[in-house]
Amino acid sequence: MKRVLIPVIAVLVAVSVLMGHASAQEVKTLRGEAGFSETNSAAEINQVIESGRFPQNYRQQPPLIPHRIDKYEIDLKVNQCMRCHNWQYAAKEGAPKISETHYKDHRTGQPMDDVVPGRWFCTQCHVPQVDAKPLVENTFQN
Amino acid sequence: MSEQEEKGGFFNRIWALLRRPSKTTSAGMLLFVGLIAGVIFWGGFNWTLELTNTESFCISCHEMEQNVYREYTGTVHDSNPSGVRATCPDCHVPRPWIYKIQRKIQASNELLHKALGTIDTREKFEEHRLTMAQREWKRMKSSDSRECRNCHNFMSMDVSRQGSRARNRHIEAQEDGKTCIDCHKGIAHELPANAFTAEEELNQAVK
């Protein structure tokens, strides 16, 4: 009995030690080498840049939003951007008017009275900018 | 007052007691007891009234909790850098007594509609949102945004610390004699569909 057990136990012990060693080397925490009791520092909070109009970085760039929009309601009922940027209000509020292309029906090209549904959700293309350093270096050139 | 009437039914005896001047108690005692009872009743009335002016009372109905309250959470009046909060009654219940009572009497209509279940689902609420919003806008406009001005005051507003957009518009509004609600609609709740058309109608009607 002992003759059988000793090699089996020896093999099991060797395997478990090897496995423990290997896993300790390969598996690392996603948050780097920080100890369990330490917490990673929170990312910096960057404020939205509120200024005049942003220059366009390339020919087809949707104009950037130079003000905060975090409290604006954009849903099926209401789009608060329209309160200043729609054609009825733009001149009165001194806001840039929405481009005429946004009033054209997608399929027929027919000019419509209001912004067409496909253009309703402004933030799909138009975004505000925060004063943040780029995370990765960028070599984009216009 | 004959003796026969006095010996009549229970209510007749109480009525007789109330009508007859007291023979046994002094006028001073009666006045004193009346005063104490008055204080207790009046205090109790106001205390009960103020209990209905709390956020927890407002959201004890699911109509308020699941619609307007959830929209309100996260807005600037709920959480902000300074930690000062304006809850439901701060905006929706006037502070001066006479206007408060007026609003409270109007609110009895809301109890009726609670019982009728006029807005007891999200769909029904959305259907009535425009009407209800317009009602509040009108109330605010006719009182020169009294409830806003409990905290926000043009005179105390340091426009030099505002962004250029806010600064220009606030100075303009002050010169034109505008009131808060003219521009600040839907700041704590979602706007109803067709809000902007309704806004124009309101401005034209009241002008």
Interface residues (C-beta under 8 A of the other chain):
Chain A: E50 H67 K71 E73 D75 L76 K77 V78 Q80 M82 R83 Y89
Chain B: T75 V76 E126 G163 S164 R165 G186 I187 E190 L191 P192 A193 A195 F196
